[in-house]
Amino acid sequence: MSQKPVTDIDVYYNIALITLDNLPDDIMLISQIFSSIASEGINIDMVSKAPPYRGSVNISFSISSDDLVKAIKTLNKYKESVHNLVIEVDAYNTKISVFGKEMKNIPGVAARLFTVLAAEGIQIKLVTTSEVDISYLIDEKDVDKAIDSIKKEFSLT
């Protein structure tokens, strides 16, 4: 009997995506930014940091849309000291997480998920992974289509 790579799907609604462009590649500054967001009682979930390019990085992360105003207020404080900092916001997203203990032993699960979502015309805004789960941030309008196609691909009920 073959093992299923995906055994469960979780869905989280009302997720905002924030991207900080032109951030200096300074880990102390980055840690201060994340600490100041945390001090406002905001939980950061998915994080993606691009490799440095000419001394700058882009960092994207997700938070609850309910915390968006507080997060923007906190981030705007850094515009005075970080020249050319651009804060981009996309508030209407859903996070879909797929889980399976056997995922770490079965190559190609992420490829299958990208293919399934691409076939449905679903744009992936952010993706994070571990050995046993993959989380995708997509438009809220695509959530039903995404869940149905993932369930079909991995024979989930």
C-alpha positions in Angstrom: 0.0 0.0 0.0 1.4 3.4 -1.0 1.5 6.2 1.5 -0.4 9.4 0.9 1.8 12.5 0.8 -1.1 14.8 1.8 -3.5 13.8 4.5 -5.0 17.1 5.7 -5.8 20.6 4.6 -6.2 23.6 6.8 -7.6 26.9 5.7 -7.0 30.3 7.3 -9.0 33.3 6.1 -8.5 37.1 6.5 -4.8 37.1 5.9 -2.8 40.2 4.9 0.5 40.1 3.0 3.0 42.8 3.7 6.2 43.2 1.6 9.0 45.5 2.6 11.0 46.5 -0.5 14.5 48.2 -0.5 15.2 47.2 3.1 19.0 47.3 4.0 20.5 43.9 4.4 21.0 44.5 8.1 19.9 41.7 10.4 19.8 44.0 13.4 17.4 46.3 11.6 15.3 43.4 10.5 15.2 42.0 14.0 14.1 45.4 15.3 11.3 45.6 12.8 10.0 42.2 13.7 10.3 42.9 17.4 8.4 46.2 17.1 5.6 44.3 15.3 5.5 41.7 18.0 5.4 44.3 20.7 2.1 45.5 19.2 0.7 42.0 19.8 0.8 41.1 16.2 1.7 37.5 15.2 3.7 37.1 12.0 3.1 33.8 10.2 4.7 33.1 6.8 8.0 34.9 6.1 10.0 35.0 3.0 13.3 36.9 2.7 14.9 37.3 -0.7 18.6 37.0 -1.1 20.5 40.3 -0.8 21.0 42.3 -3.9 23.4 45.3 -3.8 22.9 45.6 -0.1 19.2 45.5 0.0 16.6 42.8 0.6 12.9 42.3 0.2 10.9 40.6 3.0 7.3 39.4 2.7 5.3 38.1 5.6 1.7 37.4 6.5 -0.4 38.6 9.4 -4.1 38.7 10.3 -5.9 41.4 8.3 -7.3 42.5 11.7 -3.8 43.7 12.7 -3.1 45.5 9.4 -3.6 49.1 10.7 -1.3 48.5 13.7 1.3 46.9 11.6 1.4 49.7 9.0 1.5 52.3 11.8 4.5 50.5 13.3 6.3 50.0 9.9 5.8 53.6 8.9 8.1 54.6 11.8 11.0 53.0 9.9 10.4 55.2 6.8 12.3 58.1 8.5 15.5 56.1 9.0 15.3 53.7 6.0 15.4 55.8 2.8 13.5 54.4 -0.2 11.6 51.8 2.0 8.5 50.7 0.2 5.7 49.0 2.2 3.3 47.0 0.0 0.1 45.6 1.4 -2.3 43.0 0.0 -5.2 42.5 2.5 -7.6 39.9 1.0 -5.9 36.5 1.1 -6.3 33.0 2.4 -3.7 30.6 3.6 -4.1 27.0 2.6 -1.8 24.5 4.4 -1.4 20.9 3.3 0.0 18.4 5.7 1.3 14.8 5.4 3.8 12.9 7.5 5.0 11.0 4.4 5.6 14.2 2.4 9.2 14.2 3.5 9.7 10.8 1.8 7.8 11.5 -1.4 9.5 13.8 -4.0 7.4 16.1 -6.1 4.6 17.0 -3.7 5.3 20.8 -4.1 5.5 20.4 -7.9 2.1 18.6 -7.9 0.6 21.4 -5.8 2.0 24.1 -8.1 0.7 22.2 -11.1 -2.8 21.8 -9.7 -3.1 25.4 -8.7 -1.6 26.6 -12.1 -4.2 24.5 -14.0 -6.9 26.3 -12.1 -5.4 29.7 -12.9 -4.7 30.4 -9.2 -1.8 32.8 -8.4 0.4 31.9 -5.5 1.5 35.0 -3.6 3.7 33.4 -1.0 4.7 29.8 -0.2 6.5 28.4 2.8 7.4 24.7 3.5 8.7 22.3 6.0 9.3 18.6 5.7 5.7 17.7 6.4 3.7 20.7 5.2 3.4 23.3 2.5 1.5 26.6 3.0 0.2 28.8 0.1 -1.1 32.3 0.3 -3.8 32.9 -2.4 -6.6 35.3 -3.2 -9.7 34.7 -1.2 -11.8 34.4 -4.3 -9.8 31.3 -5.3 -10.1 29.3 -2.1 -13.0 27.0 -3.0 -11.4 26.2 -6.4 -8.0 25.5 -4.7 -9.4 23.2 -2.0 -11.5 21.2 -4.5 -8.5 20.7 -6.9 -6.1 19.8 -4.0 -8.6 17.3 -2.6 -9.1 15.7 -6.0 -5.4 15.5 -6.8 -4.6 13.8 -3.5 -7.8 11.8 -3.1 -8.9 13.5 0.0 -12.5 13.6 1.1 
